[in-house]
Amino acid sequence: MAVKAIDPAVQQLWIDFKQDQSDQRLRNRLIEQYYQLVKYNAERVWAKLPEGVDLNDLISAGVFGLMDAIEAFDLSRGVKFETYCVPRIRGAMLDELRMMDWVPRLVRSKASKLEAARKRAQSKTGRPPTDKEIAKEMQLNAIDFNKLKNDASPVLTVSLNKKWYETDSYKDVREVDILEDSKGEDPTKDIQKEDLMKLVTRGLNRNERLIMILYYYEEQTMKEIGATLGLSESRVSQMHSSIVARLQGQLRQRRPEFA
């Protein structure tokens, strides 16, 4: 990528920043100035990687590398910043990729030995070997072979950003879009609960509505409701019993609305 001669305004920006490196505004302007350099290098690295690695993860890591380079850059050395920062940007991206590599070295080593033995056994038999033949090739008994096989097979992980299928719209469907949230609450239940509250408290005055809402929805005690409304606990209990008796009669009349 061709690098243009440094702009005098950019040169002055560097001078101002190096005089006060605590100035976040100046640092952010330098990040914006060289952001395209991060994006360019991220795209080059990403193009050589297998599917499942998110380009945005590389860009984010590259920005941290750029920030470190900006902090450490020495104007007095007469080196172009672009030349100085690219290794740091790419190094930060490679560090991110190493962190993504979740397979331990021991697991990878065992998997390599298992694959090498499988290939040797296949070359002897001329067909895909059985587990027993691979175990014999590795000089292992059945128990040790099965343990090695299990140790060499780590749990499969899937990137949530991996494409599930492409659509005609601007946004492809990814794994995260189809993943069920078993702990998530159904938003329709909250809507139904709110609608029921409005239906039940229809026709009640302010204090009566508050008693029903605080008791059944906020789960407050009669004593707590009394403190909120400035009433005694016995008065709240009396009002609650009266409201419930009245609502029971009204609900019988409104039964068709619940059908």
Salt bridges, closest charged atoms under 4 A:
ASP23 OD2 - ARG25 NH2 3.95
ASP74 OD2 - ARG77 NE 3.88
ASP95 OD1 - ARG98 NH1 2.56
ASP101 OD2 - ARG108 NH2 2.64
GLU115 OE2 - ARG118 NH2 2.73
ASP131 OD2 - LYS149 NZ 2.72
GLU133 OE2 - ARG127 NH2 2.58
GLU137 OE2 - ARG120 NE 2.94
GLU137 OE1 - LYS124 NZ 2.82
ASP151 OD2 - LYS110 NZ 3.15
ASP151 OD2 - LYS147 NZ 3.07
GLU166 OE2 - LYS163 NZ 3.41
ASP172 OD2 - LYS163 NZ 3.18
GLU194 OE2 - LYS198 NZ 3.61
GLU208 OE2 - ARG246 NH2 2.61
